[in-house]
Amino acid sequence: MKATKTKFVREYPINASARLLYPYLSTPSGLSQWFCDDVSINEDKLFNFFWDGSNHWAEMTSHRTNRSVRFIFLSEDKTHPSDPSYIDFSIESSELTQEQYLKVVDYSEEDDEEELEELWEHLMQKLREIVGG
């Protein structure tokens, strides 16, 4: 049976410039400070996200410097599944209020909306503390 996936989309106000924020969304050293226990890149440029004692391989499939980044999660043999989970970060600003937002799209098998809400609130709090926003 195929697991159905949930697309969780939220925008979080964040008081930091895109230039300051982007490395925390796109580099192993940045991501490992707030997003998961550890992140590394292998020789094939695949990201290894380490959570709760296990590896989650991902490929950065798109990125626009200081704007957005997307990671697609691979299957255990590091190949592309037919319906891959992904995480999409985009830095957006309101022309009107000049406020910065981090838009998160988390497409995964986690279907507990409340749990996702809590997880991302917690992650954003950590990120804000690091960037001072």
C-alpha atoms as an extended CHARMM CRD file, in Angstrom:
* protein
*
       133  EXT
         1         1  MET       CA              0.0000000000        0.0000000000        0.0000000000  PROA      1               0.0000000000
         2         2  LYS       CA              1.2880000000        3.4120000000       -0.9060000000  PROA      2               0.0000000000
         3         3  ALA       CA              1.5250000000        5.9080000000        1.8980000000  PROA      3               0.0000000000
         4         4  THR       CA             -0.2150000000        9.1540000000        1.2150000000  PROA      4               0.0000000000
         5         5  LYS       CA              1.7720000000       12.2700000000        1.8290000000  PROA      5               0.0000000000
         6         6  THR       CA              0.9120000000       15.5560000000        3.4280000000  PROA      6               0.0000000000
         7         7  LYS       CA              1.9360000000       18.9390000000        2.1280000000  PROA      7               0.0000000000
         8         8  PHE       CA              2.5280000000       21.2290000000        5.0810000000  PROA      8               0.0000000000
         9         9  VAL       CA              2.9530000000       24.8910000000        4.0730000000  PROA      9               0.0000000000
        10        10  ARG       CA              3.6630000000       27.7330000000        6.4880000000  PROA      10              0.0000000000
        11        11  GLU       CA              5.1840000000       31.1800000000        6.4300000000  PROA      11              0.0000000000
        12        12  TYR       CA              7.2200000000       32.2750000000        9.4230000000  PROA      12              0.0000000000
        13        13  PRO       CA              8.1660000000       35.8970000000        9.9810000000  PROA      13              0.0000000000
        14        14  ILE       CA             11.9000000000       36.1570000000       10.5010000000  PROA      14              0.0000000000
        15        15  ASN       CA             13.8960000000       39.2420000000       11.2280000000  PROA      15              0.0000000000
        16        16  ALA       CA             17.0210000000       38.5680000000        9.1770000000  PROA      16              0.0000000000
        17        17  SER       CA             18.2630000000       39.4910000000        5.7390000000  PROA      17              0.0000000000
        18        18  ALA       CA             18.0950000000       36.9380000000        2.9510000000  PROA      18              0.0000000000
        19        19  ARG       CA             21.8790000000       37.0250000000        2.6850000000  PROA      19              0.0000000000
        20        20  LEU       CA             22.2360000000       36.1550000000        6.3550000000  PROA      20              0.0000000000
        21        21  LEU       CA             19.5210000000       33.5100000000        6.2640000000  PROA      21              0.0000000000
        22        22  TYR       CA             20.3970000000       31.6540000000        3.0710000000  PROA      22              0.0000000000
        23        23  PRO       CA             23.5070000000       29.7900000000        4.3360000000  PROA      23              0.0000000000
        24        24  TYR       CA             21.3970000000       28.3430000000        7.1800000000  PROA      24              0.0000000000
        25        25  LEU       CA             19.0490000000       26.8490000000        4.5840000000  PROA      25              0.0000000000
        26        26  SER       CA             21.5580000000       25.6670000000        2.0260000000  PROA      26              0.0000000000
        27        27  THR       CA             24.8200000000       24.5520000000        3.6610000000  PROA      27              0.0000000000
        28        28  PRO       CA             25.5560000000       21.5320000000        5.8720000000  PROA      28              0.0000000000
        29        29  SER       CA             27.1220000000       23.7000000000        8.5790000000  PROA      29              0.0000000000
        30        30  GLY       CA             24.1490000000       26.0650000000        8.5510000000  PROA      30              0.0000000000
        31        31  LEU       CA             21.4830000000       23.3730000000        8.5040000000  PROA      31              0.0000000000
        32        32  SER       CA             23.1040000000       21.3350000000       11.2640000000  PROA      32              0.0000000000
        33        33  GLN       CA             22.8290000000       24.3130000000       13.6320000000  PROA      33              0.0000000000
        34        34  TRP       CA             19.0370000000       24.3140000000       13.6900000000  PROA      34              0.0000000000
        35        35  PHE       CA             17.4380000000       21.7940000000       11.3620000000  PROA      35              0.0000000000
        36        36  CYS       CA             18.7930000000       18.3950000000       12.3850000000  PROA      36              0.0000000000
        37        37  ASP       CA             21.4570000000       16.6840000000       14.4420000000  PROA      37              0.0000000000
        38        38  ASP       CA             24.0650000000       16.7610000000       11.7010000000  PROA      38              0.0000000000
        39        39  VAL       CA             24.3900000000       17.2890000000        7.9630000000  PROA      39              0.0000000000
        40        40  SER       CA             27.1630000000       16.2960000000        5.6090000000  PROA      40              0.0000000000
        41        41  ILE       CA             27.6950000000       16.1540000000        1.8510000000  PROA      41              0.0000000000
        42        42  ASN       CA             29.2190000000       13.1640000000        0.0860000000  PROA      42              0.0000000000
        43        43  GLU       CA             31.3500000000       13.0890000000       -3.0530000000  PROA      43              0.0000000000
        44        44  ASP       CA             28.2150000000       12.8970000000       -5.2350000000  PROA      44              0.0000000000
        45        45  LYS       CA             26.9950000000       16.1640000000       -3.7120000000  PROA      45              0.0000000000
        46        46  LEU       CA             24.2050000000       14.3620000000       -1.8590000000  PROA      46              0.0000000000
        47        47  PHE       CA             23.2190000000       15.7780000000        1.5060000000  PROA      47              0.0000000000
        48        48  ASN       CA             23.0310000000       13.4030000000        4.4330000000  PROA      48              0.0000000000
        49        49  PHE       CA             20.5710000000       14.6540000000        7.0470000000  PROA      49              0.0000000000
        50        50  PHE       CA             21.1450000000       12.8600000000       10.3380000000  PROA      50              0.0000000000
        51        51  TRP       CA             18.1530000000       12.6360000000       12.7060000000  PROA      51              0.0000000000
        52        52  ASP       CA             17.4330000000       10.3390000000       15.6230000000  PROA      52              0.0000000000
        53        53  GLY       CA             20.3620000000        8.0820000000       14.8220000000  PROA      53              0.0000000000
        54        54  SER       CA             19.5650000000        7.5160000000       11.1560000000  PROA      54              0.0000000000
        55        55  ASN       CA             20.6920000000        8.9120000000        7.8200000000  PROA      55              0.0000000000
        56        56  HSD       CA             18.3220000000       10.5580000000        5.3730000000  PROA      56              0.0000000000
        57        57  TRP       CA             19.8730000000       11.1880000000        1.9770000000  PROA      57              0.0000000000
        58        58  ALA       CA             18.6690000000       14.1420000000       -0.0360000000  PROA      58              0.0000000000
        59        59  GLU       CA             19.5620000000       15.9600000000       -3.1900000000  PROA      59              0.0000000000
        60        60  MET       CA             19.4620000000       19.7290000000       -3.5320000000  PROA      60              0.0000000000
        61        61  THR       CA             17.4060000000       19.9000000000       -6.6990000000  PROA      61              0.0000000000
        62        62  SER       CA             16.9760000000       23.6240000000       -6.9880000000  PROA      62              0.0000000000
        63        63  HSD       CA             18.4050000000       26.6930000000       -5.3990000000  PROA      63              0.0000000000
        64        64  ARG       CA             18.4070000000       30.3910000000       -6.0710000000  PROA      64              0.0000000000
        65        65  THR       CA             21.0390000000       32.2050000000       -4.0620000000  PROA      65              0.0000000000
        66        66  ASN       CA             19.5400000000       34.1990000000       -1.1870000000  PROA      66              0.0000000000
        67        67  ARG       CA             16.0350000000       33.1910000000       -2.3610000000  PROA      67              0.0000000000
        68        68  SER       CA             15.1340000000       29.5230000000       -2.1710000000  PROA      68              0.0000000000
        69        69  VAL       CA             16.3340000000       25.9590000000       -1.8700000000  PROA      69              0.0000000000
        70        70  ARG       CA             14.6950000000       22.5460000000       -2.2920000000  PROA      70              0.0000000000
        71        71  PHE       CA             15.8420000000       19.1750000000       -1.0070000000  PROA      71              0.0000000000
        72        72  ILE       CA             14.3250000000       15.9830000000       -2.3830000000  PROA      72              0.0000000000
        73        73  PHE       CA             14.7110000000       12.9520000000       -0.1480000000  PROA      73              0.0000000000
        74        74  LEU       CA             16.0130000000        9.7980000000       -1.7680000000  PROA      74              0.0000000000
        75        75  SER       CA             15.2560000000        6.1730000000       -1.0240000000  PROA      75              0.0000000000
        76        76  GLU       CA             17.6960000000        4.1450000000        1.0710000000  PROA      76              0.0000000000
        77        77  ASP       CA             19.6770000000        3.0990000000       -2.0000000000  PROA      77              0.0000000000
        78        78  LYS       CA             20.0290000000        6.8160000000       -2.8580000000  PROA      78              0.0000000000
        79        79  THR       CA             17.7380000000        6.6590000000       -5.8800000000  PROA      79              0.0000000000
        80        80  HSD       CA             14.7430000000        8.8370000000       -6.6630000000  PROA      80              0.0000000000
        81        81  PRO       CA             11.4600000000        7.3720000000       -5.3920000000  PROA      81              0.0000000000
        82        82  SER       CA              8.3730000000        7.8800000000       -7.5560000000  PROA      82              0.0000000000
        83        83  ASP       CA              6.7580000000       10.3090000000       -5.1180000000  PROA      83              0.0000000000
        84        84  PRO       CA              9.6560000000       11.7550000000       -3.1450000000  PROA      84              0.0000000000
        85        85  SER       CA              9.3260000000       13.6720000000        0.0900000000  PROA      85              0.0000000000
        86        86  TYR       CA             10.8500000000       17.1080000000       -0.0790000000  PROA      86              0.0000000000
        87        87  ILE       CA             11.4860000000       20.2600000000        1.8520000000  PROA      87              0.0000000000
        88        88  ASP       CA             11.3330000000       23.6150000000        0.2080000000  PROA      88              0.0000000000
        89        89  PHE       CA             12.5660000000       26.8180000000        1.8400000000  PROA      89              0.0000000000
        90        90  SER       CA             11.9420000000       30.1900000000        0.2740000000  PROA      90              0.0000000000
        91        91  ILE       CA             12.7910000000       33.5950000000        1.6340000000  PROA      91              0.0000000000
        92        92  GLU       CA             10.0600000000       36.0780000000        0.8660000000  PROA      92              0.0000000000
        93        93  SER       CA              9.5420000000       39.6570000000        1.8290000000  PROA      93              0.0000000000
        94        94  SER       CA              6.4510000000       41.7540000000        2.0110000000  PROA      94              0.0000000000
        95        95  GLU       CA              6.7710000000       44.8320000000       -0.1650000000  PROA      95              0.0000000000
        96        96  LEU       CA              4.2240000000       46.5300000000        2.0550000000  PROA      96              0.0000000000
        97        97  THR       CA              5.6690000000       45.9050000000        5.4990000000  PROA      97              0.0000000000
        98        98  GLN       CA              9.2900000000       45.1420000000        4.5080000000  PROA      98              0.0000000000
        99        99  GLU       CA              9.0030000000       42.0520000000        6.6900000000  PROA      99              0.0000000000
       100       100  GLN       CA             10.9240000000       38.9110000000        5.8310000000  PROA      100             0.0000000000
       101       101  TYR       CA              9.2550000000       35.5160000000        5.8230000000  PROA      101             0.0000000000
       102       102  LEU       CA             10.6120000000       32.0500000000        5.5710000000  PROA      102             0.0000000000
       103       103  LYS       CA              8.1400000000       29.9450000000        3.6520000000  PROA      103             0.0000000000
       104       104  VAL       CA              8.4260000000       26.2430000000        4.4060000000  PROA      104             0.0000000000
       105       105  VAL       CA              6.8910000000       23.4930000000        2.3110000000  PROA      105             0.0000000000
       106       106  ASP       CA              7.3040000000       20.1190000000        3.9720000000  PROA      106             0.0000000000
       107       107  TYR       CA              5.9970000000       17.2770000000        1.8180000000  PROA      107             0.0000000000
       108       108  SER       CA              6.2700000000       14.0430000000        3.7480000000  PROA      108             0.0000000000
       109       109  GLU       CA              4.5640000000       10.9870000000        5.1700000000  PROA      109             0.0000000000
       110       110  GLU       CA              4.0190000000       12.7800000000        8.4740000000  PROA      110             0.0000000000
       111       111  ASP       CA              0.2680000000       13.3000000000        8.5070000000  PROA      111             0.0000000000
       112       112  ASP       CA             -0.1290000000       14.6630000000       12.0140000000  PROA      112             0.0000000000
       113       113  GLU       CA             -0.6390000000       18.3640000000       11.3300000000  PROA      113             0.0000000000
       114       114  GLU       CA             -0.2800000000       19.2930000000       15.0020000000  PROA      114             0.0000000000
       115       115  GLU       CA              2.9890000000       17.4490000000       15.2820000000  PROA      115             0.0000000000
       116       116  LEU       CA              4.3230000000       19.1800000000       12.1690000000  PROA      116             0.0000000000
       117       117  GLU       CA              3.1390000000       22.5170000000       13.5120000000  PROA      117             0.0000000000
       118       118  GLU       CA              5.0230000000       21.9460000000       16.7770000000  PROA      118             0.0000000000
       119       119  LEU       CA              8.1140000000       20.6440000000       15.0350000000  PROA      119             0.0000000000
       120       120  TRP       CA              8.3940000000       23.6370000000       12.7120000000  PROA      120             0.0000000000
       121       121  GLU       CA              7.5950000000       26.1410000000       15.4840000000  PROA      121             0.0000000000
       122       122  HSD       CA             10.4360000000       24.6320000000       17.4750000000  PROA      122             0.0000000000
       123       123  LEU       CA             12.8220000000       24.6740000000       14.4930000000  PROA      123             0.0000000000
       124       124  MET       CA             11.9520000000       28.2770000000       13.6640000000  PROA      124             0.0000000000
       125       125  GLN       CA             12.5430000000       29.3210000000       17.2480000000  PROA      125             0.0000000000
       126       126  LYS       CA             16.0200000000       27.7800000000       17.0520000000  PROA      126             0.0000000000
       127       127  LEU       CA             16.7190000000       29.4630000000       13.7210000000  PROA      127             0.0000000000
       128       128  ARG       CA             15.5500000000       32.8670000000       14.9920000000  PROA      128             0.0000000000
       129       129  GLU       CA             17.8170000000       32.5590000000       18.0290000000  PROA      129             0.0000000000
       130       130  ILE       CA             20.8130000000       31.8530000000       15.7780000000  PROA      130             0.0000000000
       131       131  VAL       CA             20.1940000000       34.6570000000       13.2880000000  PROA      131             0.0000000000
       132       132  GLY       CA             19.0460000000       37.0700000000       15.9610000000  PROA      132             0.0000000000
       133       133  GLY       CA             15.6300000000       37.4490000000       14.3920000000  PROA      133             0.0000000000
